[in-house]
Amino acid sequence: MLRKVNTSEKVKQRPLGVTLVAILTLLSSLVLFLLFGLCMALAGLGRGSGPYPIDWLNYILGNPLIPISAFLSAYAFFLSIGMFSQRKRYVWYASELFWVITIAFFSWWGYYIVWRYLGEWFSDSRAVYGYQYGMIIVTLLPLAYGIGCLIYFQTARVKDYFHLQSLA
């Protein structure tokens, strides 16, 4: 005998935007892990009285970026796994916190490292000026990603998917 299926309760499928955000978060964890590796390598190279760029990069990149990039890399990796596997409320809250931390970190990165120190280095006539545009992109893309994800995760469909009460 056939049973009548209740059609009022739809099976909630993951929105395409959440899948894209999960993929981008996984990719950002890989990029942050590469940043962590780069910082570790530069911190090791710059000890002692080396050439100007190595000492300068060790001073700037060696200390604060190593633990921050390692933390953000691990956080982004586990967050993306959580977005793929579960629809729990804590994944939504953890993702909001991640993007706030990412925006704060890359705002600091943009001011302190790119505009303050790399601007002096790129003002040198020997520097290749194409790198300036690369550094601007490296600074602005994570900010746009974080702000865009914060705005997207405030929509009613995403909140409904993560079992949050919508205020609308």
Secondary structure, DSSP 8 states (H G I E B T S, - for coil): ------TTS------HHHHHHHHHHHHHHHHHHHHHHHHHHHHHHTSSS--HHHHHHHHHHSSSHHHHHHHHHHHHHHHHHHHHH---HHHHHHHHHHHHHHHHHHHHIIIIIIIIIIHHHHTSTTS-THHHHHHHHHHHHHHHHHHHHHHHTTSHHHHHHTT-----
